[in-house]
Amino acid sequence: MFLLDTNICIYLMKNTYPKLTERLFSHDTSDMAISAITVYELEYGVAKSKWGDKTRQNMQLFLAPFTIVPFDATDAMIAGQIRKYLEQEGNPIGPYDLQIASQAIARKMTVVTHNVDEFRRVPGIVLEDWVV
């Protein structure tokens, strides 16, 4: 099961990398999910957009076929443990990536991201970069 990171969703919505879109369509959407944290990040981008409603409609159409993974108490506990570890190592990551990583670990999902350098700091995470 794949968890699509925010940057991958943005690239897909903008068709930035045609090979990424091909890769997406080589999988069944039932094998992919999007974090509620990513939905938050996308909505924030939409709220700032000068095309607001049109962009929101496009975002909603994009999100429709995917399962949205809620951030729950187990995710929060895992995120707290990861944050402590990364801070001790002097190698923290951003809070949203931390939350997405904790969801993936809790559910044994592979994170699809182009932000591999950030996520690879998280022990036990499985990553794929479909852009390269």
MIGU-766392 format. One record per atom (N, C-alpha, C): residue number from 1; residue in one letter; y negated, x negated, z negated. Coordinates in steps of 0.1 Angstrom, whole numbers, padded with zeros to 4 digits. Example, Ala and Ser with C-alpha at 12.3 -4.5 7.8 and 13.67 -1.06 7.14 Angstrom:
MIGU-766392
REC    i  aa     c2     c1     c3
REC    1   A   0057  -0132  -0078
REC    1   A   0045  -0123  -0078
REC    1   A   0033  -0132  -0078
REC    2   S   0022  -0128  -0071
REC    2   S   0011  -0137  -0071
REC    2   S   0000  -0129  -0079
end
This chain:
MIGU-766392
REC    i  aa     c2     c1     c3
REC    1   M   0012  -0009   0000
REC    1   M   0000   0000   0000
REC    1   M  -0012  -0009   0000
REC    2   F  -0022  -0005   0008
REC    2   F  -0035  -0013   0010
REC    2   F  -0046  -0006   0003
REC    3   L  -0055  -0014  -0003
REC    3   L  -0068  -0009  -0009
REC    3   L  -0079  -0016  -0001
REC    4   L  -0086  -0008   0007
REC    4   L  -0097  -0013   0016
REC    4   L  -0109  -0016   0007
REC    5   D  -0114  -0028   0008
REC    5   D  -0126  -0033   0001
REC    5   D  -0138  -0027   0009
REC    6   T  -0149  -0027   0001
REC    6   T  -0162  -0021   0007
REC    6   T  -0166  -0028   0020
REC    7   N  -0165  -0041   0021
REC    7   N  -0170  -0048   0033
REC    7   N  -0161  -0044   0045
REC    8   I  -0148  -0042   0043
REC    8   I  -0140  -0037   0053
REC    8   I  -0144  -0023   0058
REC    9   C  -0147  -0014   0048
REC    9   C  -0151  -0001   0052
REC    9   C  -0164  -0001   0060
REC   10   I  -0173  -0009   0056
REC   10   I  -0186  -0010   0063
REC   10   I  -0183  -0015   0078
REC   11   Y  -0175  -0026   0079
REC   11   Y  -0172  -0031   0092
REC   11   Y  -0165  -0020   0101
REC   12   L  -0156  -0012   0095
REC   12   L  -0150  -0002   0102
REC   12   L  -0159   0009   0107
REC   13   M  -0168   0013   0098
REC   13   M  -0177   0024   0101
REC   13   M  -0187   0019   0112
REC   14   K  -0191   0006   0112
REC   14   K  -0200   0001   0122
REC   14   K  -0193  -0005   0134
REC   15   N  -0180  -0005   0134
REC   15   N  -0172  -0011   0145
REC   15   N  -0176  -0025   0147
REC   16   T  -0178  -0032   0137
REC   16   T  -0183  -0046   0138
REC   16   T  -0172  -0055   0144
REC   17   Y  -0160  -0053   0141
REC   17   Y  -0149  -0062   0145
REC   17   Y  -0138  -0053   0152
REC   18   P  -0138  -0051   0165
REC   18   P  -0128  -0043   0172
REC   18   P  -0114  -0046   0168
REC   19   K  -0111  -0059   0165
REC   19   K  -0097  -0062   0161
REC   19   K  -0093  -0056   0148
REC   20   L  -0103  -0055   0139
REC   20   L  -0101  -0049   0126
REC   20   L  -0097  -0034   0128
REC   21   T  -0104  -0027   0137
REC   21   T  -0101  -0013   0139
REC   21   T  -0087  -0012   0145
REC   22   E  -0083  -0021   0154
REC   22   E  -0069  -0021   0159
REC   22   E  -0059  -0023   0148
REC   23   R  -0062  -0032   0139
REC   23   R  -0053  -0035   0128
REC   23   R  -0052  -0023   0119
REC   24   L  -0063  -0016   0117
REC   24   L  -0063  -0004   0109
REC   24   L  -0053   0007   0115
REC   25   F  -0055   0009   0128
REC   25   F  -0047   0019   0135
REC   25   F  -0032   0015   0137
REC   26   S  -0029   0002   0134
REC   26   S  -0015  -0002   0134
REC   26   S  -0007   0002   0122
REC   27   H  -0015   0008   0112
REC   27   H  -0009   0013   0099
REC   27   H  -0011   0028   0098
REC   28   D  -0003   0034   0091
REC   28   D  -0005   0048   0088
REC   28   D  -0015   0049   0077
REC   29   T  -0025   0059   0078
REC   29   T  -0035   0060   0068
REC   29   T  -0029   0064   0054
REC   30   S  -0017   0069   0054
REC   30   S  -0010   0072   0041
REC   30   S  -0007   0059   0034
REC   31   D  -0007   0047   0040
REC   31   D  -0004   0034   0034
REC   31   D  -0017   0028   0030
REC   32   M  -0029   0035   0031
REC   32   M  -0042   0029   0027
REC   32   M  -0049   0038   0018
REC   33   A  -0057   0032   0010
REC   33   A  -0066   0039   0000
REC   33   A  -0079   0032  -0001
REC   34   I  -0089   0039  -0007
REC   34   I  -0102   0034  -0009
REC   34   I  -0105   0037  -0024
REC   35   S  -0111   0027  -0030
REC   35   S  -0115   0028  -0044
REC   35   S  -0127   0038  -0046
REC   36   A  -0127   0045  -0057
REC   36   A  -0139   0053  -0060
REC   36   A  -0151   0043  -0062
REC   37   I  -0149   0031  -0065
REC   37   I  -0160   0021  -0066
REC   37   I  -0166   0018  -0053
REC   38   T  -0157   0017  -0043
REC   38   T  -0162   0016  -0029
REC   38   T  -0170   0028  -0024
REC   39   V  -0165   0040  -0028
REC   39   V  -0173   0052  -0024
REC   39   V  -0187   0051  -0030
REC   40   Y  -0188   0047  -0043
REC   40   Y  -0201   0045  -0050
REC   40   Y  -0209   0035  -0042
REC   41   E  -0204   0023  -0038
REC   41   E  -0211   0013  -0031
REC   41   E  -0216   0018  -0017
REC   42   L  -0207   0026  -0010
REC   42   L  -0211   0032   0003
REC   42   L  -0222   0042   0001
REC   43   E  -0221   0050  -0009
REC   43   E  -0231   0061  -0012
REC   43   E  -0245   0054  -0015
REC   44   Y  -0244   0044  -0022
REC   44   Y  -0257   0037  -0025
REC   44   Y  -0263   0032  -0012
REC   45   G  -0256   0026  -0004
REC   45   G  -0261   0022   0009
REC   45   G  -0266   0033   0017
REC   46   V  -0259   0045   0017
REC   46   V  -0264   0057   0024
REC   46   V  -0277   0062   0018
REC   47   A  -0278   0062   0005
REC   47   A  -0290   0067  -0002
REC   47   A  -0302   0058   0002
REC   48   K  -0300   0045   0005
REC   48   K  -0311   0037   0009
REC   48   K  -0314   0037   0024
REC   49   S  -0305   0043   0031
REC   49   S  -0307   0043   0046
REC   49   S  -0318   0053   0051
REC   50   K  -0325   0049   0061
REC   50   K  -0335   0057   0066
REC   50   K  -0329   0069   0074
REC   51   W  -0316   0068   0077
REC   51   W  -0309   0079   0084
REC   51   W  -0301   0088   0075
REC   52   G  -0303   0086   0062
REC   52   G  -0296   0094   0052
REC   52   G  -0285   0104   0055
REC   53   D  -0289   0116   0059
REC   53   D  -0279   0127   0060
REC   53   D  -0269   0123   0071
REC   54   K  -0274   0118   0082
REC   54   K  -0265   0114   0094
REC   54   K  -0255   0104   0089
REC   55   T  -0260   0094   0082
REC   55   T  -0251   0083   0077
REC   55   T  -0241   0088   0067
REC   56   R  -0245   0098   0058
REC   56   R  -0236   0104   0049
REC   56   R  -0225   0111   0056
REC   57   Q  -0229   0119   0066
REC   57   Q  -0219   0126   0074
REC   57   Q  -0208   0117   0080
REC   58   N  -0213   0106   0086
REC   58   N  -0204   0096   0091
REC   58   N  -0195   0090   0081
REC   59   M  -0201   0087   0069
REC   59   M  -0193   0081   0058
REC   59   M  -0182   0091   0054
REC   60   Q  -0186   0104   0052
REC   60   Q  -0176   0114   0048
REC   60   Q  -0165   0116   0058
REC   61   L  -0168   0115   0071
REC   61   L  -0158   0116   0081
REC   61   L  -0149   0104   0081
REC   62   F  -0155   0092   0078
REC   62   F  -0147   0080   0077
REC   62   F  -0137   0081   0065
REC   63   L  -0142   0086   0054
REC   63   L  -0134   0086   0041
REC   63   L  -0123   0097   0041
REC   64   A  -0125   0107   0049
REC   64   A  -0117   0119   0049
REC   64   A  -0101   0116   0049
REC   65   P  -0097   0108   0058
REC   65   P  -0082   0106   0059
REC   65   P  -0076   0097   0047
REC   66   F  -0084   0091   0039
REC   66   F  -0079   0082   0029
REC   66   F  -0078   0088   0016
REC   67   T  -0069   0083   0008
REC   67   T  -0068   0087  -0006
REC   67   T  -0079   0079  -0013
REC   68   I  -0086   0085  -0022
REC   68   I  -0096   0079  -0030
REC   68   I  -0090   0076  -0044
REC   69   V  -0090   0063  -0048
REC   69   V  -0084   0059  -0061
REC   69   V  -0094   0060  -0072
REC   70   P  -0092   0068  -0082
REC   70   P  -0101   0069  -0093
REC   70   P  -0100   0056  -0102
REC   71   F  -0111   0053  -0109
REC   71   F  -0111   0042  -0118
REC   71   F  -0107   0048  -0132
REC   72   D  -0096   0044  -0137
REC   72   D  -0091   0051  -0150
REC   72   D  -0091   0041  -0161
REC   73   A  -0086   0045  -0173
REC   73   A  -0086   0037  -0185
REC   73   A  -0077   0025  -0183
REC   74   T  -0066   0026  -0176
REC   74   T  -0057   0014  -0174
REC   74   T  -0065   0004  -0166
REC   75   D  -0072   0008  -0155
REC   75   D  -0080  -0001  -0147
REC   75   D  -0091  -0008  -0156
REC   76   A  -0097   0000  -0164
REC   76   A  -0107  -0006  -0173
REC   76   A  -0102  -0016  -0182
REC   77   M  -0090  -0014  -0188
REC   77   M  -0084  -0024  -0197
REC   77   M  -0080  -0037  -0189
REC   78   I  -0075  -0035  -0177
REC   78   I  -0071  -0047  -0169
REC   78   I  -0084  -0054  -0165
REC   79   A  -0095  -0047  -0161
REC   79   A  -0107  -0053  -0158
REC   79   A  -0113  -0061  -0169
REC   80   G  -0112  -0056  -0181
REC   80   G  -0117  -0063  -0193
REC   80   G  -0110  -0076  -0195
REC   81   Q  -0097  -0076  -0193
REC   81   Q  -0088  -0088  -0195
REC   81   Q  -0092  -0098  -0184
REC   82   I  -0093  -0094  -0172
REC   82   I  -0097  -0103  -0161
REC   82   I  -0110  -0109  -0163
REC   83   R  -0120  -0101  -0167
REC   83   R  -0134  -0106  -0169
REC   83   R  -0134  -0117  -0179
REC   84   K  -0127  -0114  -0190
REC   84   K  -0126  -0124  -0201
REC   84   K  -0120  -0137  -0196
REC   85   Y  -0109  -0136  -0188
REC   85   Y  -0103  -0148  -0183
REC   85   Y  -0112  -0156  -0173
REC   86   L  -0118  -0149  -0164
REC   86   L  -0127  -0155  -0154
REC   86   L  -0139  -0161  -0161
REC   87   E  -0145  -0155  -0171
REC   87   E  -0156  -0161  -0178
REC   87   E  -0152  -0173  -0185
REC   88   Q  -0140  -0173  -0191
REC   88   Q  -0135  -0185  -0198
REC   88   Q  -0133  -0197  -0188
REC   89   E  -0129  -0193  -0176
REC   89   E  -0127  -0204  -0166
REC   89   E  -0141  -0208  -0159
REC   90   G  -0151  -0201  -0163
REC   90   G  -0165  -0204  -0157
REC   90   G  -0165  -0199  -0142
REC   91   N  -0158  -0189  -0139
REC   91   N  -0157  -0185  -0125
REC   91   N  -0157  -0170  -0123
REC   92   P  -0167  -0163  -0129
REC   92   P  -0167  -0148  -0128
REC   92   P  -0169  -0143  -0114
REC   93   I  -0166  -0130  -0112
REC   93   I  -0169  -0123  -0100
REC   93   I  -0178  -0111  -0103
REC   94   G  -0183  -0105  -0092
REC   94   G  -0192  -0093  -0094
REC   94   G  -0184  -0082  -0100
REC   95   P  -0192  -0073  -0107
REC   95   P  -0185  -0062  -0115
REC   95   P  -0178  -0052  -0106
REC   96   Y  -0183  -0049  -0094
REC   96   Y  -0176  -0040  -0085
REC   96   Y  -0163  -0046  -0080
REC   97   D  -0164  -0058  -0076
REC   97   D  -0151  -0065  -0071
REC   97   D  -0141  -0066  -0082
REC   98   L  -0146  -0068  -0094
REC   98   L  -0137  -0069  -0106
REC   98   L  -0130  -0055  -0108
REC   99   Q  -0137  -0044  -0107
REC   99   Q  -0131  -0031  -0108
REC   99   Q  -0121  -0028  -0097
REC  100   I  -0125  -0031  -0085
REC  100   I  -0116  -0029  -0074
REC  100   I  -0103  -0038  -0076
REC  101   A  -0105  -0050  -0080
REC  101   A  -0093  -0059  -0082
REC  101   A  -0084  -0053  -0093
REC  102   S  -0090  -0048  -0103
REC  102   S  -0082  -0043  -0114
REC  102   S  -0074  -0030  -0110
REC  103   Q  -0080  -0022  -0101
REC  103   Q  -0073  -0011  -0096
REC  103   Q  -0061  -0015  -0087
REC  104   A  -0063  -0025  -0079
REC  104   A  -0052  -0030  -0071
REC  104   A  -0041  -0036  -0079
REC  105   I  -0044  -0044  -0089
REC  105   I  -0034  -0050  -0098
REC  105   I  -0026  -0039  -0105
REC  106   A  -0033  -0029  -0110
REC  106   A  -0027  -0018  -0118
REC  106   A  -0017  -0011  -0109
REC  107   R  -0020  -0009  -0096
REC  107   R  -0012  -0001  -0087
REC  107   R  -0003  -0009  -0078
REC  108   K  -0003  -0023  -0080
REC  108   K   0004  -0032  -0071
REC  108   K   0001  -0030  -0056
REC  109   M  -0012  -0029  -0054
REC  109   M  -0017  -0028  -0040
REC  109   M  -0023  -0041  -0035
REC  110   T  -0023  -0042  -0022
REC  110   T  -0029  -0054  -0015
REC  110   T  -0043  -0050  -0012
REC  111   V  -0053  -0059  -0016
REC  111   V  -0067  -0057  -0012
REC  111   V  -0069  -0062   0002
REC  112   V  -0075  -0054   0010
REC  112   V  -0079  -0058   0024
REC  112   V  -0094  -0061   0023
REC  113   T  -0098  -0074   0024
REC  113   T  -0112  -0078   0023
REC  113   T  -0115  -0089   0032
REC  114   H  -0128  -0091   0035
REC  114   H  -0132  -0103   0042
REC  114   H  -0139  -0112   0031
REC  115   N  -0139  -0107   0019
REC  115   N  -0145  -0114   0008
REC  115   N  -0135  -0121  -0001
REC  116   V  -0126  -0129   0006
REC  116   V  -0115  -0135   0000
REC  116   V  -0119  -0145  -0010
REC  117   D  -0129  -0153  -0008
REC  117   D  -0134  -0163  -0018
REC  117   D  -0136  -0157  -0032
REC  118   E  -0142  -0145  -0032
REC  118   E  -0145  -0139  -0045
REC  118   E  -0132  -0134  -0051
REC  119   F  -0124  -0126  -0044
REC  119   F  -0112  -0120  -0050
REC  119   F  -0101  -0130  -0053
REC  120   R  -0100  -0141  -0046
REC  120   R  -0089  -0150  -0049
REC  120   R  -0090  -0156  -0063
REC  121   R  -0101  -0155  -0069
REC  121   R  -0103  -0160  -0083
REC  121   R  -0095  -0152  -0093
REC  122   V  -0091  -0140  -0089
REC  122   V  -0084  -0131  -0098
REC  122   V  -0069  -0134  -0098
REC  123   P  -0063  -0138  -0110
REC  123   P  -0049  -0141  -0110
REC  123   P  -0040  -0129  -0107
REC  124   G  -0030  -0131  -0099
REC  124   G  -0021  -0120  -0096
REC  124   G  -0025  -0111  -0085
REC  125   I  -0036  -0113  -0079
REC  125   I  -0041  -0103  -0069
REC  125   I  -0034  -0107  -0055
REC  126   V  -0031  -0097  -0047
REC  126   V  -0026  -0099  -0034
REC  126   V  -0037  -0095  -0024
REC  127   L  -0040  -0104  -0015
REC  127   L  -0051  -0102  -0005
REC  127   L  -0047  -0104   0009
REC  128   E  -0054  -0096   0018
REC  128   E  -0052  -0098   0032
REC  128   E  -0066  -0097   0038
REC  129   D  -0069  -0106   0048
REC  129   D  -0082  -0106   0055
REC  129   D  -0079  -0102   0069
REC  130   W  -0082  -0089   0073
REC  130   W  -0079  -0084   0086
REC  130   W  -0089  -0088   0096
REC  131   V  -0100  -0095   0092
REC  131   V  -0111  -0099   0101
REC  131   V  -0107  -0112   0109
REC  132   V  -0100  -0121   0102
REC  132   V  -0098  -0134   0108
REC  132   V  -0086  -0133   0117
end
